[in-house]
Amino acid sequence: MQEHVYIHPSANVSDKARIGAGTKIWINVQIRENAQIGEGCILSKDVYVDHAVHIGDRCKIQNSVSVYNGVSIGDDVFVGPNVAFTNDRVPRAFNPDWRITETRVESGASIGANATIVCGITIGEYAMVAAGSVVTKNVAPYTLVMGNPARPAGKIDKMGNRLPEGDGHEQ
């Protein structure tokens, strides 16, 4: 672990995890072995980071999010409270052929509270997933999706502002 990392006394962080400088790890967070967390991140109360997960720089992961093996998060990503990531398309209590299905969240993306991210997709850079959405397909960069299942609802800029319809401008 790096210097200048804050780890709350109740957190359980593997000594085999790599944590970037300036990262804050709060109450009851668990970070497993070989997880990589970038610089300047905030992992809020009750976050779980599975083994071999990669989280980029300056990410904010809100309360009660579980980031399972197979999920990769880019830089500057926001993950709202109670977001559910999956890593198994056919979950069973026992499956001898079980394999992790990977999911990517590209840099600058934002995922609203209580969204469910079904594994095997990519959420494009600066995309925004509305709160409560169930994402079952790839989300294009700079796209707002919402609903169950999540569907495109417009284009946005880097700051998350909706662009007027027909404006193909992407920044």
N, C-alpha and C positions, 0 to 999 in steps of 0.2 A: 504494500500500500504506500501511497505517496504521503509526503508531509502536507500539512495544511488541509487535511480532510477532517470534517466533523462527523463523528459517529456517536449517536446517542447511546448511553450505557445499556439500554434495553435491546439494542440491535444485535443481530447475530450475523457477523460478517466473516466468511471463510478467509483464512490467511492465504489462500490460493487465489483469491479474487484480486483484480487490479482496479484500483479506484483512482481517478484523476484528481489533481490538485484542485482545491476549492469546492469540492463536492460535499454536500450535506446529506447525511443519512439519519433519518429521524426515528421516532418511537416504534419499536417492534418490527423494524425492517429486517428481512432475512435476505442475505446475498450468498449464493452458493459458490462452490469452487469453480475456477476458470471463467467466472463472469468478468466482463470488461465494461467498466463504467467510465465515461469520459470526464473531462474537466468541467467544473462549474455546474454540476447537476444538482437537482434537489429531488430526493426520494422521500416522500411524505409517509405518514403513519401507516403501518401495516402493509407496506409494499413487499412483494416477494419477487426475487430475481433468481431464476433457475440457473443451473450450471450451464456454462458455455454461451450465455446470452451476451450480446454486444449492444451497448447503449452508447450513443455518441456524446459529443460535448454539449453543454448548456441545455440539457433536457430537463423537463419538469414532469415527474411522475407523481400524480396525486394519490390520496389515500385509497387503500384497499385494492390496488391493482396487482395482478399476478402476471409477470412476464415470463412465459415458459420457454424452455429450450426450443430452438427453432425460430424464435422471434428475433429480428434484428432491427434496431432503431437508429436512425441517422442523427445528425446534429440538429439542435434547436427544435426538437419535437416536444409538443405538449400532449400529455395523456391525462385526461380528466379522471375524477374519482370513479371507482368501481367499474372501470373498463375491463372487459373480459376478453383476453386473447385465448385462442385455442391452438392446439398443435396436433390434433388427431381428427381426421375426417370421418372415421368410423370408430367412435369410442366404444370400447368394451372393457369390462373389468379384467379380462385375460384374453390376450391375442398374441400367439407366438410369432406372428408375422408383422407385429406392430412396427411402424416407422414414423418418425417425426416428419410433419409436413411444414415446410418453412414459410414464414411470413416476413415481409419487409415493410417497414415504415420509413419512407424517404425523408430527407432533411426538410425541416420547416413545416412538416405536416402537423395537424392538430386534430385530436380525437376527443369529442365531447363526453361528458359524464354518462355512465351506464351504457355505452355503446358495446356491442359484441363484434369482435373481429374474427371471422371464421378463417381458419388457416389456409395457406396456399395462395394468398393474394399479395399484391403490392399496393400500398397506399402511396401515391405519387407525391413528389415534392410540392410543398405548400398547399396540398389538398386539405380539406376540412371535412371531418365527419361530424354531423350534427348529433347532439345528445340523444341517447336512446336508440340510435340506428343499429341495424344488423347488417354488417358488411359481408357480402358473400362473393363479390367479384372485385377485380382490380378497380382502383380509383385513379383516374387520370390526374396528372399534375394540375394544380391550380383549379381544382373542381370541388364544389360543395356537393356532398351527398347527404340524403336524409331518408328516413323511413325504414320499414321492414317489409321486404328487403330494401336496402339503401339504393336509391336511384339518384342520378345527377339532378341537381336543382339550380345549377348556375355555375358561372365562372367567378373566381375571386382573384384578388391580387395577393402579394406576399404578406400583407397585414391582415388578410382575412375579410377585406371589404368586398362586397358583391359588386361585380361589374355589370353595366347595363347589358341587356340581351343583345346579342349580335356583335358585341365588342370582343374580338379575338385577342385583344391585348393581354399579354401575360408578362408580369414582372415579378 
